[in-house]
Amino acid sequence: MIENVVKVDPIKSRRFSAEVRRGLLALGLGNALEWYDWMVFGLLSAFIGPNFFPDRDPLSATLNTLAVFAVGFAFRPLGGVLLGVFADRIGRRRIMLLSIMLMAGTTLLIAVTPSYAVIGPWAGAILVASRIIQGISTGIEAPLSTSHAVELAPEGREGMVAGLMSFYVNLGILLASLVSFLSSLAIGGAAMSAWGWRIPFVIGAVLGVVVLYLRRTLPETMRPDELAASSGGTVWSGLRKHWLGVLAIVFVVGAAQAYNYAWNTGLPTAARSNFKEDATAVFALTTALAIVLVIGSWVVGRLLDGKALSRWFVVTRILAIPSVFLMLLYVRPGIGGFAAVLLGGSVVLVLNMTIYNVVSASLMPKNVRGTGTALGYGIGVAVFGGTASYLLVWFQSLHADWIFPTYVAVLSALSVILYLLARRSSGVFVGK
């Protein structure tokens, strides 16, 4: 069935109110912070590893750090389930506040934790614990903030919401790359490796306080009667009824995130660790990629406003299948080859990353949207996104470069098939 039907009045007559604009700003900046903190960890993994783990072998230390990166993803489904159920039972606003508090606090903790040389194995233990808490936080932040934004906005503006939320996500990625690049440029690679990597984490903690302040007036989209009718039993029975939608979300999210993390963290990490490219040049190019994503998401959102997102999702996801094989062009040292691959795949990347979260939200009815989208998102990111950087670097170290793009291509194809099956089974509940 279709829960929402687009109104016949023109899009321009359904402008965002001041309250909706403030709400979208608070939700969007929270998404930006989440991605900033998450991407900073991935981008600086080559520097973080030797500080938190024994540094006898730089590549091993980097792989250890990427493994910790993946551990955070592993706890996303737990966070999605725990906090998603509460979001459907007590409302969206309180959970949105909690997620930012957890992210900002653990980001500051990573910034001030002494190195392995000072406190030994406790450094790695604190890092792992912080990433677990961040995994729980981000397990709800991205899916629920998008669902919250869709519920705040007038019907028929789902394309614009997709563009706005993706804009903020990419803004966070841009800030992560830009801050890393400027820090490296200002103090040099040696200082960056020794202590400068902490600077971006301190900045992330400060941004968290700003977002927390903005979210204090975030509107609640769950009506009192909806909250009164919600219970643990009704949420889980709803998920059982729409299990195919949850499975589709896993692959819709997983394929997009595997592509995304390969481009934003996997390839840059391989460039620095495997091919020994200049760190400042790599950060400059990841910053350029982030600029493309920021501008592109805004443009795509404007173009898709009022359009059928389902058709665009299928087309853009099919385009991802051949484009992911571009990474096979970067198999030897050379900053030019790295730049060509990184920026060449950016167009298809921005098309996929702009709409996948709203498409995921469309597969769940409102009464279980928080739990359903968070569960599917958490599993998809944990299984496919969180392991992408590690797998890419590992396969390259084994000289089996072709395996990873084949893997992402298969995920993309499965996501289209499952989405179409879920749509045929239950219809969509947001947009059309």
C-alpha positions, 0 to 999 in steps of 0.5 A: 500500500502507499501511505503518502500520495503526492498532492496535486498542488505545485511544489513551489506552494509547499515551501518549507516553513521556518520551523521545518528549515530549522529542523532540517538544519539541526538534523543535517548538521548532525549528519555532517558531524557524524560523517566528519568524525567517521571519515576523519578516523578513516583518513588518518588511520595511517597516522592513528595506527602507530600511536595506538598499536605497536608500530614495528610494521606501519602497514600492520598498524594501519590494518589494525586501525582499519580493523578498529574502524570496522569494529565500530560498524559492527555495533551499528545494528545494535545501536539501530535496534536499541535506539530505533525501538525507542525512537518509535516508542518515545519519539525522534527528538530525544534519540537525535539528542542522545546520538550527538552527545555520544558522538561528541564525547567519544570524539573528544576522548580519542583526541586526548587519549595517550599513545601506546608508548605512554599507556601501552595496550590501554591506548588500543582498548580505549580506542576500541571502546570509543569506536563501539560507542560511536558505532551505537550512535551512528547506527541511529543517526543517519537513518533516523535523521533522514526519516525525521527529515522526511516526516518534517517536510511537506509531501512531495518534497522527498527529492529536495530532502534527499539532496539536503541531507546528502549535502550535509553528509558530503559537507561533513566529508569535505570538512574531514578532508579539508581539516586533515589537508590543512593540518598536514599542510600547516605542520608537516607530515612528521608532526601530523604523525606524532600529534597533529592527527589529534587536531581534527578530533578536537574540532569534531568535539567542538562541532558536536556542542554546536549541533547539540545546541541547535537540536534542543528545539527540534520538532517532534514528528510522532503524534501523541496518539502514534506514541500511545499506540506504539509498544515493543510488540507492535514494533516487532510485529511490524518488522516481521510483516515488512521483513522484505523491506528491511532486507532490501534496505540492507543491500540498498545501503550496503552497496552504496556504502561499499562504493562510498568507503572505497572511494573516500577512505579505501583508495586514499589509504591504499595510496598512502600505505601501499603506494607511498603517495605524498599524504598532503597530495592525497588529502588535497585530492580527497578534498576535491572529491568532497567538493564534487560531492557537496555541489553534486548532492545539492544539484541532484536534490534540486533536479529530483524535487517532485520526481519519482525517486524509485526510477532514479534509484534503479538507474543510478544503481545500475550505473554503479556496476560498471563505474566501480571497475574504474579502481582497476586503473590504479594498481601502481604508484602515481598520483595522477592515476589516483586522481583520475580514478578518485574523481572519475568515479565521483559522478556515479558516487554522488548520484547513488549517495544522494538518494539511497537513505530516502529510498530506504525510508520509503520502504518502511511505514511510519510506526516502525520506520525508526527501527526498520531503517536503522536495523537495515542501515546498521546491518548494511553498513556494518557488513558491507560498508565497514569492511570495504576499506579493509578489503580493498587495501587487503586485496591490493596487498595480495595483488588481487585488485579485481576482486573488490570491484566485482564484489561491489558490482554484485552488491549493486545488482542485488540491491536493485533486485531486492528493492523491486521485490520489496516495492512489489510486495508492500509498495512504498510509504514515502513519496512514489 
